[in-house]
Amino acid sequence: MNRSLPQALLHQRRAIRTLTLLALIRLVTEIDDNGPISHQKGSLQSAFGDLTAGQLRYAIDVARDLGLVHADEQAPDRYRLTASGEALAEVYDTAARWARARQFPDTSSDFVTRVQHPLQLSSRSPQATGSSLEPSAPHQVLAEFLQAYPRVLQHADARCAQPPAEAGRAA
């Protein structure tokens, strides 16, 4: 089925699958909204109490591999966003605002779901979420992000060869 799709589209779909992991969205958004996560004991678990240790560890590994977070065991600020992490946080915010304004996928969706659905829908068809003449705002900012940070595409392809350790949607 995927063999007939252009390579560029396959790369983009893999990147979107990686970028829409529940725990990765939560990690990037938490740091963007509240600042770096400190090295203080328990700060990581208290910020993400609803994620399992495995989900959180996987999100941190993915974020490091993609160059989204800088992690320093010795610094007071243990995890902080890089420039690409800040740009991804803006992609997430744009997708969530777009979805909220359109009550997509429904009126009671949470932030993570509002990020996941427009981005995942845009991976199926560039015009799937917008008019036939113009791509949606989430698709546009995602395309700009992937063009500005091609490392995400390369690393997402490498990660695709590994079995998914964390796949999830917000409830």
C-alpha positions as CSV (number, residue, x, y, z in Angstrom):
1,M,0.0,0.0,0.0
2,N,2.7,2.5,1.0
3,R,4.9,1.5,-2.0
4,S,2.8,3.6,-4.4
5,L,3.2,6.8,-2.3
6,P,6.0,9.2,-3.1
7,Q,9.0,9.0,-0.8
8,A,8.5,12.6,0.4
9,L,5.0,11.8,1.6
10,L,6.1,8.7,3.4
11,H,8.8,10.7,5.2
12,Q,6.3,13.3,6.1
13,R,3.8,10.7,7.4
14,R,6.5,9.1,9.6
15,A,7.5,12.5,11.0
16,I,3.8,13.4,11.8
17,R,3.3,10.0,13.4
18,T,6.3,10.7,15.7
19,L,5.4,14.4,16.3
20,T,1.8,13.5,17.4
21,L,2.8,11.1,20.1
22,L,0.8,12.0,23.2
23,A,3.8,12.1,25.6
24,L,5.9,14.2,23.1
25,I,3.1,16.8,22.7
26,R,2.8,16.9,26.5
27,L,6.6,17.3,27.1
28,V,7.1,20.0,24.5
29,T,4.0,21.9,25.6
30,E,4.8,21.7,29.3
31,I,8.3,23.1,28.8
32,D,7.0,25.8,26.4
33,D,4.2,26.9,28.8
34,N,6.0,26.6,32.2
35,G,9.7,26.9,31.3
36,P,12.5,24.3,31.7
37,I,12.0,21.3,33.9
38,S,14.4,21.5,36.8
39,H,16.7,18.9,38.1
40,Q,14.9,19.0,41.5
41,K,13.9,15.6,42.6
42,G,10.3,14.7,41.6
43,S,9.8,17.7,39.3
44,L,9.6,15.5,36.2
45,Q,7.1,13.1,37.7
46,S,5.0,15.9,39.2
47,A,4.7,17.7,35.9
48,F,3.6,14.5,34.1
49,G,1.7,12.5,36.8
50,D,-0.7,11.0,34.3
51,L,2.0,9.6,32.0
52,T,3.7,6.3,32.7
53,A,7.4,6.2,33.3
54,G,7.9,4.4,30.0
55,Q,5.8,7.0,28.0
56,L,7.8,9.8,29.6
57,R,11.2,8.2,29.0
58,Y,10.3,7.5,25.4
59,A,9.1,11.1,24.9
60,I,12.4,12.4,26.3
61,D,14.4,10.0,24.1
62,V,12.5,11.0,21.0
63,A,12.7,14.7,21.9
64,R,16.5,14.4,22.3
65,D,16.9,12.4,19.1
66,L,15.0,15.0,17.1
67,G,16.9,17.9,18.7
68,L,13.8,19.3,20.4
69,V,15.1,19.4,23.9
70,H,18.4,19.9,25.5
71,A,19.0,17.6,28.4
72,D,21.7,18.3,30.9
73,E,22.0,16.1,34.0
74,Q,24.3,18.7,35.7
75,A,22.5,21.9,35.0
76,P,19.7,23.3,37.3
77,D,17.4,23.3,34.3
78,R,17.5,19.6,33.3
79,Y,15.3,19.8,30.2
80,R,14.8,22.9,28.1
81,L,13.5,23.4,24.6
82,T,15.9,24.1,21.7
83,A,15.0,26.4,18.8
84,S,13.4,23.5,17.0
85,G,11.5,22.6,20.1
86,E,10.1,26.1,20.4
87,A,9.1,26.0,16.7
88,L,7.3,22.7,17.3
89,A,5.5,24.2,20.3
90,E,4.2,26.9,17.9
91,V,3.1,24.2,15.5
92,Y,1.2,22.6,18.3
93,D,-0.4,25.9,19.4
94,T,-1.5,26.7,15.9
95,A,-3.1,23.3,15.4
96,A,-4.9,23.5,18.7
97,R,-6.2,27.0,18.1
98,W,-7.3,26.0,14.6
99,A,-9.1,22.9,15.9
100,R,-10.7,24.8,18.8
101,A,-12.1,27.5,16.5
102,R,-13.7,24.8,14.4
103,Q,-14.7,22.5,17.3
104,F,-12.6,19.8,15.7
105,P,-12.7,16.9,16.2
106,D,-15.6,17.8,18.6
107,T,-16.5,20.5,21.2
108,S,-15.1,18.6,24.2
109,S,-11.7,17.7,22.8
110,D,-8.7,18.3,25.0
111,F,-5.5,20.1,23.9
112,V,-3.6,17.0,22.8
113,T,-6.5,15.7,20.7
114,R,-6.8,19.1,19.1
115,V,-3.1,19.0,18.2
116,Q,-3.2,15.4,17.0
117,H,-6.2,15.4,14.7
118,P,-5.5,18.3,12.4
119,L,-1.8,17.3,12.1
120,Q,-2.7,13.6,11.4
121,L,-5.4,14.6,9.0
122,S,-3.0,16.8,7.1
123,S,-0.7,13.8,6.6
124,R,-3.4,12.1,4.6
125,S,-4.1,15.0,2.2
126,P,-2.7,18.5,2.1
127,Q,-6.2,19.9,1.4
128,A,-8.0,17.6,3.8
129,T,-8.5,20.2,6.5
130,G,-8.8,23.3,4.4
131,S,-10.5,24.5,1.2
132,S,-9.5,23.0,-2.1
133,L,-7.5,26.1,-2.9
134,E,-5.6,26.6,0.3
135,P,-4.1,24.3,2.9
136,S,-5.1,24.7,6.5
137,A,-3.1,26.7,9.0
138,P,-1.9,23.5,10.8
139,H,-0.7,21.9,7.6
140,Q,1.0,25.2,6.6
141,V,3.0,25.6,9.8
142,L,3.8,21.9,9.9
143,A,5.2,22.0,6.4
144,E,7.3,25.1,7.3
145,F,8.5,23.4,10.4
146,L,9.6,20.2,8.5
147,Q,11.3,22.3,5.9
148,A,13.2,24.4,8.5
149,Y,14.1,21.3,10.5
150,P,14.8,18.4,8.1
151,R,16.5,16.5,10.9
152,V,13.0,15.6,12.2
153,L,12.2,13.9,8.9
154,Q,15.5,12.0,8.9
155,H,15.2,10.8,12.5
156,A,11.6,9.9,12.2
157,D,12.5,7.6,9.4
158,A,15.2,6.0,11.5
159,R,12.8,5.6,14.4
160,C,10.2,4.0,12.1
161,A,12.4,0.9,11.9
162,Q,12.0,0.5,15.7
163,P,8.7,-0.8,17.3
164,P,6.6,1.9,18.8
165,A,7.0,2.1,22.5
166,E,4.4,4.7,23.1
167,A,1.4,5.3,21.0
168,G,-1.6,7.1,22.4
169,R,-4.3,9.5,22.0
170,A,-5.6,11.7,24.7
171,A,-8.8,10.5,26.2
